[in-house]
């Protein structure tokens, strides 16, 4: 409890500037509306928002907090920080168990400050609870508490269905690599698979209510059916490998670990410093491999947060290797942490999602400005926009508007969608456009990759504000930019009317 308290207070202080941010992207589009529906209508499977088929534990947790304490972003963010602190506590206890206290401290600090883990720590996605429970299960398993670990893995599976890949990977390890007798190996493997039971129960309940085992047709098509392509799998596998070992400055730790392997083990009083045992390392490797393969096969968006349970394991192995083979290992460990901190604030020279570092904060703050402008200057107007701004303007409890603003939706702001928007100009008076992809100059770009990215991973280019204004017959009355992100509001000129001359930059 003392470790948990120290961790929670520390990350609460670090996240203080982010706690009042309105809900971002998938938070606004699914997770928070699903929790609101559960709290208000007691519907465990949402009807008014997308049905993803995800198990209900994170939604119920969020609904409980928000229903008791008020529908404010700060409540949800503190609730998620408690989950993050639980996960980090298990990182510390796991690392201390398989290595030692110095490695545990370094691994916990590095995990907490790794950009992806840091940002997810206060966002209301289901990936964080699944990762926290999975880390708990791994730690309990290492401690020899096999049945207790299955309870933790069951909670992970009830947080997100893909979390079952962790106990399944450990079951494979029991069968293929355990040194126990044949019968014992298979019995332990069967025990490892018990977290499948609550997940199967949830899937059958979901089918009983909806007639589907998984999410609605659109969700299933995007995340499963449309991704079954051999070339896409190979491309996704390469990208996932990069995300795991290189993205958001993880490359610094990977390179340091590989470099350290060239040095002999340090001896203290004639005895080599201990390493993480080979069986534990093999278990970690199987868990990583399972994540690589699974999330290369499924998932329409290659979001790095899907790999959240893997990063602490990589960090523990890296820190343990540095301590074992580098005499003043604290220095390279500190360099790794510094690069993780830099990754929070500085964008990498390749494409990434805003939620991978603090760029998501810029997105939210730009949308707050645009929403406030609409509320102040465009009363009674119907607004053309796209996800997630549609939800931001319609739903006050998301933190953007005080009263709902009527909207007309398009998919995004590509040329094709702007053409559709032009054809229905009579249905709206204002267009609210923004960058739906974080597109900036990169070091690694080619026409071939752009073509593959568009075909297999739904990459697209948004029309620039000035071009959209000219094509839609509107006038820019609000424009704001931060780095590669932007928002703009166009007043569409109706016959006999002229748009007001208001421009904010």
WOHUZI-V982754 format. One line per field, one symbol per residue. burial: + if it has 16 or more other ideal C-beta (glycine too) atoms within 10 Angstrom, else -. Layout:
BEGIN
burial->???
END
This chain:
BEGIN
burial->--++--++--++-++--++-+++++++++++++++++++----+++--+-+++++++++++++-++----+-++++++++++++++++++++++++-++--+++-+++++++++++++++++++++++++++++++++++++------++++++++++++++++++++++++++---+------+--++-++++++-++--++--+-----+-++---++--+---+----+--++--++--++++++++-+++-++--+--------------++---++-++-+++-+++++++--++-+++++++++++++++++++++++++--+--++--++-++--++--++--+++++++++++++++++++++-++--++--+-+++++++++++++-+++++---+-++-+-+++--++--+---+--+++++++++++-+------------+--++--+-++-+--++--+-+++++++----+++++++++-----+------
END
